Amino acid sequence: MPATNKAVFLDRDGVLNHEIGDYVWQPDKFVVMEGVPESLAQLKQAGYYLIVVTNQAGIAKGLYTAADVRACHAKLQAACGNLLDALYFAPAHPSVSESLLRKPDSLMLEKGLARFHLDPAQCWMVGDRYRDMEAGRKAGVRSILVGEEEVVQYQPRVKDLPAAVQLILSS
């Protein structure tokens, strides 16, 4: 049976919630960015699965736990009307442990592709780092770089998630 479903893979920090310059792992400091719930609702209405893929190296470094990440994800789900279909995180960091889950590798995306029977040609990766674009490329999905944080030449590049959603929906 050929895959026909479509999804948008979403990096977390800097795309869905504010990047605070350090690890974002405390629910009281986890702030969903303006326009995110509405943007996710637009994608969901257009028939996209919504899958979060986030590196969480602080777990490997002993700074916080997987339970802390899950608490932030529960806050994200609540703020976005439980629209997210899956939330994957990579707990490794090269200084401590290796993992194919960690972006720029693509195992988190590949898990989503398999779980939801997705057609990579109909999927997108939205992230704020070049490593997100690399993970998308490795998984065979189109990618959009958001924000101006990382100094790298990449197209398409837009201001934020609402702008990325407009690009996706117009394609």
Order of alpha helices (4+ residues) and beta strands (2+ residues): beta-alpha-beta-alpha-beta-alpha-beta-alpha-beta-beta-alpha
